Amino acid sequence: MRIDILFFEGCPNHVPAVRQVRDVVGALGVDAEIREVEVKNPDDATRLHFFGSPTIQVDGKDVDPAAHARTDYSFSCRMYGRLGTPPREMLERALLAGAGH
């Protein structure tokens, strides 16, 4: 499994997102390659399906199922409700689905 953490430089939620992903991967015991991918401009945002910083993808799919049909890619900050990182349960579901559980 490949987990991409998409971010732009200076995003205050980038490091917490990386910590969260590493923590959940460890807790679930899934085998994953974790990559940090810097998004540098609006063209990158469109090409990488970036909904704002941070965007987390498992094997190319956004961890938020509600985002799968979206195309409003944006070079901006991303909020998950009132949080700057996805809820832990959302990340766990995405990782377990990616691992075939």
Secondary structure, 3 states (H helix, E strand, C coil): CEEEEEECCCCCCHHHHHHHHHHHHHHHCCCCEEEEEECCCHHHHHHHCCCCECEEEECCEECCHHHCCCCCCCCCECCECCECCCCHHHHHHHHHHHCCC
